[in-house]
């Protein structure tokens, strides 16, 4: 569970960086017509929620392991 959540966060950061690069290109005349502002905004919101969800999963895993150690220890 933990490694899946970390991989999910890593993937969301990678997608966020790619989206930021595309948005940064909006200032250039050649990229202006190729970037979908609404699509990139949606992508960034999805990435933010993916990071939040995976962070919650890591926190839950940590709490569960703590409880388990309290029970057996």
KETI-407604 format. One record per atom (N, C-alpha, C): residue in one letter; x, z, y. Coordinates in steps of 0.2 Angstrom, whole numbers, padded with zeros to 4 digits, always signed. Example, Ala and Ser with C-alpha at 12.3 -4.5 7.8 and 13.67 -1.06 7.14 Angstrom:
% residues 2
A+0066+0039-0028
A+0062+0039-0022
A+0066+0039-0016
S+0064+0035-0011
S+0068+0036-0005
S+0064+0039+0000
This chain:
% residues 73
X+0004+0000-0006
X+0000+0000+0000
X+0004+0000+0006
X+0009+0004+0006
X+0014+0005+0012
X+0017-0002+0014
X+0020-0005+0008
X+0024-0011+0010
X+0019-0017+0012
X+0013-0017+0009
X+0009-0022+0012
X+0007-0021+0019
X+0006-0015+0021
X+0004-0014+0028
X+0010-0015+0033
X+0016-0014+0031
X+0022-0016+0035
X+0023-0023+0035
X+0022-0027+0029
X+0022-0034+0030
X+0016-0037+0034
X+0011-0034+0034
X+0005-0036+0039
X+0007-0035+0046
X+0010-0030+0048
X+0012-0028+0054
X+0018-0033+0056
X+0022-0035+0052
X+0028-0039+0053
X+0025-0046+0054
X+0020-0048+0050
X+0017-0055+0051
X+0013-0055+0058
X+0010-0050+0059
X+0006-0050+0066
X+0011-0051+0072
X+0016-0047+0071
X+0021-0048+0077
X+0024-0055+0077
X+0025-0058+0071
X+0028-0065+0071
X+0023-0070+0074
X+0017-0069+0072
X+0011-0073+0075
X+0011-0072+0083
X+0011-0066+0085
X+0011-0064+0092
X+0016-0067+0096
X+0022-0067+0093
X+0028-0070+0097
X+0027-0078+0097
X+0024-0081+0092
X+0023-0088+0092
X+0018-0090+0098
X+0013-0086+0098
X+0008-0087+0103
X+0010-0086+0110
X+0014-0081+0111
X+0017-0079+0117
X+0022-0085+0120
X+0025-0088+0115
X+0030-0094+0117
X+0025-0100+0119
X+0020-0101+0115
X+0015-0106+0117
X+0012-0105+0124
X+0010-0099+0125
X+0007-0097+0132
X+0013-0098+0138
X+0019-0096+0136
X+0024-0097+0141
X+0025-0104+0143
X+0024-0109+0138
X+0025-0116+0140
X+0019-0119+0144
X+0014-0115+0146
X+0009-0117+0150
X+0011-0119+0157
X+0017-0116+0159
X+0020-0118+0166
X+0023-0125+0166
X+0024-0128+0160
X+0027-0134+0160
X+0022-0140+0160
X+0023-0145+0163
X+0018-0151+0163
X+0017-0154+0156
X+0022-0154+0152
X+0021-0157+0145
X+0017-0153+0141
X+0017-0146+0141
X+0014-0142+0137
X+0007-0140+0139
X+0006-0141+0146
X-0001-0139+0148
X-0007-0141+0145
X-0007-0148+0143
X-0012-0151+0140
X-0013-0149+0132
X-0008-0146+0129
X-0007-0145+0122
X-0009-0138+0120
X-0009-0133+0125
X-0011-0126+0123
X-0018-0125+0125
X-0021-0122+0120
X-0028-0120+0120
X-0028-0112+0122
X-0030-0111+0128
X-0029-0104+0131
X-0034-0100+0128
X-0040-0102+0126
X-0045-0098+0123
X-0043-0096+0116
X-0040-0101+0112
X-0037-0100+0105
X-0032-0095+0105
X-0027-0096+0110
X-0021-0091+0110
X-0024-0084+0112
X-0028-0084+0116
X-0031-0077+0118
X-0034-0074+0112
X-0038-0078+0108
X-0041-0075+0102
X-0036-0073+0097
X-0031-0078+0096
X-0025-0076+0092
X-0022-0069+0093
X-0021-0068+0100
X-0018-0062+0102
X-0022-0056+0100
X-0028-0057+0101
X-0033-0051+0100
X-0033-0050+0092
X-0033-0055+0088
X-0033-0054+0081
X-0027-0051+0079
X-0021-0053+0082
X-0015-0049+0080
X-0015-0042+0082
X-0017-0040+0088
X-0018-0033+0090
X-0022-0029+0085
X-0027-0032+0083
X-0032-0028+0078
X-0028-0028+0071
X-0024-0033+0069
X-0021-0033+0063
X-0016-0027+0063
X-0012-0027+0069
X-0007-0021+0069
X-0010-0014+0069
X-0016-0014+0073
X-0020-0007+0073
X-0022-0005+0066
X-0025-0010+0062
X-0028-0009+0055
X-0022-0007+0051
X-0017-0011+0051
X-0011-0009+0046
X-0008-0002+0048
X-0008-0001+0054
X-0005+0006+0056
X-0009+0011+0054
X-0016+0010+0054
X-0021+0015+0051
X-0020+0016+0044
X-0018+0011+0040
X-0017+0011+0033
X-0011+0015+0032
X-0006+0014+0036
X+0000+0018+0035
X-0001+0025+0036
X-0004+0027+0041
X-0006+0034+0043
X-0010+0037+0037
X-0015+0033+0034
X-0019+0036+0029
X-0015+0037+0023
X-0010+0032+0021
X-0006+0033+0015
X-0002+0039+0016
X+0001+0040+0022
X+0005+0046+0024
X+0001+0052+0023
X-0005+0053+0025
X-0009+0058+0024
X-0010+0060+0017
X-0012+0055+0013
X-0014+0055+0006
X-0008+0058+0002
X-0002+0055+0004
X+0004+0058+0000
X+0006+0065+0002
X+0005+0067+0008
X+0006+0074+0010
X+0001+0078+0007
X-0005+0076+0006
X-0010+0080+0002
X-0008+0081-0005
X-0006+0075-0008
X-0004+0076-0015
X+0002+0080-0016
X+0007+0080-0011
X+0013+0085-0012
X+0010+0092-0011
X+0006+0093-0007
X+0003+0100-0006
X+0000+0102-0012
X-0004+0098-0016
X-0007+0100-0022
X-0002+0101-0028
X+0003+0097-0028
X+0007+0098-0034
X+0013+0102-0032
X+0014+0104-0026
X+0020+0107-0024
X+0019+0114-0023
